[in-house]
Amino acid sequence: MAIQQDVKLFNRWSFDDVEVSDISLADYIAVTPPKHATYLPHTAGRYSVKRFRKA
């Protein structure tokens, strides 16, 4: 079994003390406990036509 490593912001800093003070960026920067420290597969194949579709 592989040893599970801690997920770090930019492979350098821990997510523990990160706070987003700008409310307009809070939806786009995922640093809240239920969202952070998770790796998900990402595909842009279907949505590559329009870059920021509904954002």
VMD Tcl script that builds the backbone (N, CA, C; Angstrom):
set m [mol new atoms 165]
animate dup $m
set s [atomselect $m all]
$s set {name element resname resid chain x y z} {
  {N N MET 1 A 0.832 -1.179 0.000}
  {CA C MET 1 A 0.000 0.000 0.000}
  {C C MET 1 A 0.879 1.245 0.000}
  {N N ALA 2 A 0.425 2.223 -0.705}
  {CA C ALA 2 A 1.136 3.496 -0.735}
  {C C ALA 2 A 0.769 4.317 0.497}
  {N N ILE 3 A 1.725 5.069 0.964}
  {CA C ILE 3 A 1.480 5.932 2.116}
  {C C ILE 3 A 0.742 7.172 1.644}
  {N N GLN 4 A -0.351 7.502 2.322}
  {CA C GLN 4 A -1.138 8.670 1.943}
  {C C GLN 4 A -0.467 9.923 2.481}
  {N N GLN 5 A -0.160 10.842 1.588}
  {CA C GLN 5 A 0.498 12.075 1.975}
  {C C GLN 5 A -0.541 13.162 2.202}
  {N N ASP 6 A -0.142 14.169 2.969}
  {CA C ASP 6 A -1.024 15.312 3.177}
  {C C ASP 6 A -1.090 16.134 1.907}
  {N N VAL 7 A -2.278 16.586 1.566}
  {CA C VAL 7 A -2.456 17.440 0.403}
  {C C VAL 7 A -2.112 18.857 0.814}
  {N N LYS 8 A -1.258 19.511 0.030}
  {CA C LYS 8 A -0.813 20.858 0.368}
  {C C LYS 8 A -1.140 21.826 -0.756}
  {N N LEU 9 A -1.312 23.070 -0.386}
  {CA C LEU 9 A -1.566 24.134 -1.341}
  {C C LEU 9 A -0.276 24.432 -2.078}
  {N N PHE 10 A -0.268 24.284 -3.397}
  {CA C PHE 10 A 0.913 24.440 -4.249}
  {C C PHE 10 A 2.044 23.508 -3.824}
  {N N ASN 11 A 1.690 22.352 -3.251}
  {CA C ASN 11 A 2.658 21.371 -2.750}
  {C C ASN 11 A 3.628 21.968 -1.750}
  {N N ARG 12 A 3.201 22.999 -1.031}
  {CA C ARG 12 A 4.104 23.677 -0.117}
  {C C ARG 12 A 3.469 23.989 1.239}
  {N N TRP 13 A 2.258 24.540 1.232}
  {CA C TRP 13 A 1.643 25.015 2.469}
  {C C TRP 13 A 0.425 24.179 2.832}
  {N N SER 14 A 0.173 24.080 4.116}
  {CA C SER 14 A -0.982 23.353 4.616}
  {C C SER 14 A -2.248 24.191 4.438}
  {N N PHE 15 A -3.383 23.527 4.348}
  {CA C PHE 15 A -4.666 24.211 4.187}
  {C C PHE 15 A -5.249 24.682 5.521}
  {N N ASP 16 A -4.607 24.393 6.635}
  {CA C ASP 16 A -5.188 24.659 7.949}
  {C C ASP 16 A -5.445 26.135 8.217}
  {N N ASP 17 A -4.514 27.013 7.851}
  {CA C ASP 17 A -4.635 28.430 8.193}
  {C C ASP 17 A -5.038 29.310 7.020}
  {N N VAL 18 A -5.503 28.729 5.933}
  {CA C VAL 18 A -5.856 29.515 4.751}
  {C C VAL 18 A -7.273 30.053 4.904}
  {N N GLU 19 A -7.423 31.360 4.714}
  {CA C GLU 19 A -8.737 31.996 4.748}
  {C C GLU 19 A -8.876 32.900 3.533}
  {N N VAL 20 A -10.045 32.875 2.905}
  {CA C VAL 20 A -10.322 33.756 1.774}
  {C C VAL 20 A -11.133 34.923 2.312}
  {N N SER 21 A -10.518 36.101 2.347}
  {CA C SER 21 A -11.198 37.259 2.927}
  {C C SER 21 A -12.080 37.985 1.913}
  {N N ASP 22 A -11.839 37.784 0.622}
  {CA C ASP 22 A -12.642 38.432 -0.412}
  {C C ASP 22 A -13.848 37.553 -0.721}
  {N N ILE 23 A -15.045 38.042 -0.435}
  {CA C ILE 23 A -16.260 37.242 -0.587}
  {C C ILE 23 A -16.544 36.894 -2.050}
  {N N SER 24 A -16.075 37.719 -2.981}
  {CA C SER 24 A -16.322 37.433 -4.393}
  {C C SER 24 A -15.468 36.276 -4.898}
  {N N LEU 25 A -14.375 35.972 -4.237}
  {CA C LEU 25 A -13.511 34.868 -4.649}
  {C C LEU 25 A -13.807 33.570 -3.907}
  {N N ALA 26 A -14.649 33.615 -2.909}
  {CA C ALA 26 A -14.902 32.447 -2.074}
  {C C ALA 26 A -15.480 31.276 -2.864}
  {N N ASP 27 A -16.282 31.538 -3.890}
  {CA C ASP 27 A -16.861 30.457 -4.691}
  {C C ASP 27 A -15.849 29.815 -5.625}
  {N N TYR 28 A -14.792 30.518 -5.953}
  {CA C TYR 28 A -13.831 30.039 -6.934}
  {C C TYR 28 A -12.576 29.450 -6.309}
  {N N ILE 29 A -12.332 29.717 -5.053}
  {CA C ILE 29 A -11.166 29.172 -4.364}
  {C C ILE 29 A -11.675 28.197 -3.317}
  {N N ALA 30 A -11.386 26.925 -3.500}
  {CA C ALA 30 A -11.928 25.886 -2.630}
  {C C ALA 30 A -10.961 25.589 -1.489}
  {N N VAL 31 A -11.088 26.315 -0.393}
  {CA C VAL 31 A -10.239 26.061 0.767}
  {C C VAL 31 A -11.054 25.780 2.024}
  {N N THR 32 A -12.354 25.657 1.906}
  {CA C THR 32 A -13.173 25.321 3.064}
  {C C THR 32 A -13.028 23.830 3.363}
  {N N PRO 33 A -13.162 23.399 4.617}
  {CA C PRO 33 A -12.889 22.009 4.994}
  {C C PRO 33 A -13.595 20.935 4.166}
  {N N PRO 34 A -14.884 21.048 3.802}
  {CA C PRO 34 A -15.455 19.961 3.006}
  {C C PRO 34 A -14.914 19.902 1.583}
  {N N LYS 35 A -14.357 21.004 1.078}
  {CA C LYS 35 A -13.912 21.032 -0.310}
  {C C LYS 35 A -12.417 20.785 -0.480}
  {N N HIS 36 A -11.611 21.241 0.455}
  {CA C HIS 36 A -10.167 21.169 0.240}
  {C C HIS 36 A -9.616 19.776 0.535}
  {N N ALA 37 A -8.382 19.596 0.182}
  {CA C ALA 37 A -7.659 18.345 0.405}
  {C C ALA 37 A -8.304 17.173 -0.317}
  {N N THR 38 A -8.845 17.410 -1.486}
  {CA C THR 38 A -9.460 16.362 -2.280}
  {C C THR 38 A -8.998 16.487 -3.720}
  {N N TYR 39 A -8.546 15.389 -4.273}
  {CA C TYR 39 A -8.177 15.370 -5.681}
  {C C TYR 39 A -9.299 14.704 -6.467}
  {N N LEU 40 A -9.761 15.365 -7.505}
  {CA C LEU 40 A -10.809 14.811 -8.346}
  {C C LEU 40 A -10.337 14.791 -9.788}
  {N N PRO 41 A -10.695 13.768 -10.542}
  {CA C PRO 41 A -10.355 13.782 -11.960}
  {C C PRO 41 A -11.117 14.891 -12.674}
  {N N HIS 42 A -10.480 15.493 -13.636}
  {CA C HIS 42 A -11.078 16.637 -14.314}
  {C C HIS 42 A -11.022 16.416 -15.815}
  {N N THR 43 A -12.110 16.675 -16.486}
  {CA C THR 43 A -12.127 16.614 -17.931}
  {C C THR 43 A -12.648 17.931 -18.470}
  {N N ALA 44 A -11.994 18.426 -19.485}
  {CA C ALA 44 A -12.432 19.669 -20.105}
  {C C ALA 44 A -12.837 19.420 -21.549}
  {N N GLY 45 A -12.934 18.169 -21.929}
  {CA C GLY 45 A -13.238 17.840 -23.309}
  {C C GLY 45 A -14.572 18.378 -23.784}
  {N N ARG 46 A -15.605 18.201 -22.989}
  {CA C ARG 46 A -16.936 18.626 -23.397}
  {C C ARG 46 A -17.114 20.134 -23.284}
  {N N TYR 47 A -16.455 20.738 -22.320}
  {CA C TYR 47 A -16.685 22.147 -22.024}
  {C C TYR 47 A -15.583 23.056 -22.550}
  {N N SER 48 A -14.751 22.577 -23.441}
  {CA C SER 48 A -13.627 23.383 -23.915}
  {C C SER 48 A -14.032 24.419 -24.958}
  {N N VAL 49 A -15.264 24.368 -25.452}
  {CA C VAL 49 A -15.703 25.328 -26.461}
  {C C VAL 49 A -15.843 26.719 -25.853}
  {N N LYS 50 A -16.537 26.814 -24.724}
  {CA C LYS 50 A -16.687 28.081 -24.009}
  {C C LYS 50 A -15.935 27.968 -22.694}
  {N N ARG 51 A -14.940 28.808 -22.504}
  {CA C ARG 51 A -14.044 28.659 -21.375}
  {C C ARG 51 A -14.733 28.860 -20.027}
  {N N PHE 52 A -15.438 29.961 -19.839}
  {CA C PHE 52 A -16.123 30.224 -18.578}
  {C C PHE 52 A -17.622 30.226 -18.854}
  {N N ARG 53 A -18.187 29.064 -18.961}
  {CA C ARG 53 A -19.547 28.922 -19.445}
  {C C ARG 53 A -20.573 29.666 -18.596}
  {N N LYS 54 A -20.755 29.320 -17.339}
  {CA C LYS 54 A -21.751 29.984 -16.501}
  {C C LYS 54 A -21.116 30.711 -15.326}
  {N N ALA 55 A -19.830 30.776 -15.290}
  {CA C ALA 55 A -19.149 31.400 -14.141}
  {C C ALA 55 A -19.203 32.903 -14.224}
}
mol reanalyze $m
mol bondsrecalc $m
mol representation Tube
mol addrep $m
